[in-house]
Amino acid sequence: MKLEKYSFGLGDRFGQQANALLRAIIEINEKGVPVVPVWNKSYREHVIVGTSPEDVRFTADNAVSSLNWTGNYYVDADHINHENVDPFIGPSNYFTIDVSKFIGQSIRQEDIRKFVNKYTTHFRRANILNISKNSENSLTTFYKIASKYLLAIKQAGKIYRHIESIKGKHNFITEISIDETDTPQSPMEMFLILIAIADQGIPIQTIAPKFVGRFNKGVDYQGNIQQFAIAFENHLILIKYMIKEFGLPKNLKLSIHSGSDKFSIYGIMKSKIEKHDAGLHVKTAGTTWLEELIGLACTDEKGLSLVKEICLSGLDRLEELIEPYWNVINISKERLPHPDEIYSWSGEEFANSLRHNISNPKYNSDLRQLLHLGFKVAAEMKNHYIDSIKNFENSIAENVSENILKNHLNPLFL
């Protein structure tokens, strides 16, 4: 199974927008850009919402059937590890193996020495991005990087082989995620990580590193855009080199996690992948759920009341909601609206505060991040929330499709 050059991850917290999301993919294809859909949902999201991997497969298959999509499509077991992979193996054909928690954990010194000795010659002769210099200091650095990452990649190998033993070698896509860490990977770190992946025999088709800057949930990129541009291009160049030197899959490409709403860097990514004739995978999640809330707020008083209830509960439970996402959220309590203000809002005022439009003076990025996490509150409402969005399916679906197409796919690929 070979992942296409351009792929787009479609997060759908409550599984009600599969058709709307696929319509956006169909439209970008009709414009001449062959992007394939990847429905993604993590174990953590399944636990919170009360769904299963089979539910994602069901909604994806139904959308494909009802809209007569004839291209390939994928169901991503997002951010899985050795503890939770098994329920995903049947319904999924794309596995994002997350080994971030093993980064920096101790490994036997003998394993590190064997690895470094095996690849010292490759390291010394590498002439890519100035990552290798024939000095003792550089070899010492190589050893330190192996100490930091080797256990994590070995763990990825174990998980990959477990999946392969059940599904077969050619029946799924493998992605490795190393983005949920404290610091971005340098070119030299990526060099060693990709060597270790090749050494493990993992046919990786996409890799998700941590980039410089912050990729907070639901809001734009925060950081030095020029530094991001340099890092992004360096990774593209390095991947091309590693494919040639180490026999990694020819379609290996970068994956951008928390990729929704990163409007300020979409143009950079577009220009760099065109320059290097590279592929790209962008993973989105909560932007779909936020469009549901915006749609509900603009429907009638019942819809607006429900959205306010979710918002006010989120304010009360802020610390609880942040805890699982602390490293991808940056909320200032002082900038959140007061409950009395929220009570007074009309539907349009609520939508303007939540809709990701930085030119609107009412837009509140802190509120948007809070409600990005507030799907837990809606999940506890069970059928009450689902029934509400079903009642206004057409208007909400239109918002969802337009958001993905005009705000995400078009800037990235057109």
Secondary structure by P-SEA (a helix, b strand, c coil): cccccbbbbbbbcccccaaaaaaaaaaaaaaccbbbbbbbbcaaaaaaacccaaaaaaaaaaaaaaaccccbbbbbccccccccccccccccccccccccccccccccaaaaaaaaaacaaaaaaccccccccccaaaaaaaaaaaaccaaaaaaaaaaaaaaaaccccccbbbbbbcccccccccaaaaaaaaaaaaaacccccbbbccccccccccccccccaaaaaaaaaaaaaaaaaaaacccccccbbbbbccccccccaaaaaaaaaaaacccbbbbbcaaaaaaaaaaaaaccaaaaaaaaaaaaaaaaacccccccccccccccccccccaaaaaaccaaaaaaacccccccccccaaaaaaaaaaaaaaaaaaaaaaaaaaaaaaaaaaaaaaaaaccccccccc
